[in-house]
Amino acid sequence: MQEDEGRIDKQTEVRHLLRTVKTSLELARAPAEFLNRLGRVAGLLDAVSQLPTEEGPAQALIPGLIADGLAAVDAWDKWHRSRTPTA
């Protein structure tokens, strides 16, 4: 049962991160470096989310991909906040 919960948690984490990356990409209006990074991560997250996560290539890719996705969203967010006027 514990293994099923771990698998579900990873799949859910990947899906949530994919949604966040796609939203960031839609809102980006940023330099190409941000768009390329967000787009690349979105595509990989989408592909991996459709693979079984308990074994094979997805299992090996997920930890690094999650880290890359979080870093890409964070980099875009910092760029965006630096250009957003504050009151």
VENHUTA-V555412 format. One line per field, one symbol per residue. ss: DSSP state (@ for helix, = for strand, . for the rest). psi: psi as a letter, one per 20 degrees, with the letter a starting at -180 (. if undefined). A space follows every 10 residues. Layout:
# VENHUTA-V555412
ss->???
psi->???
This chain:
# VENHUTA-V555412
ss->.@@@@@@@@@ @@@@@@@@@@ @@@@@@@... .@@@@@@@@@ @@@@@@@@@. .....@@@@@ @@@@@@@@@@ @@@@@@@@@@ @@@....
psi->gggggggggg gggggggggg ghggghiflr qhhggggggg ggggggghii qpiirbhghh hgghhggggg hggggggggg hijpqq.
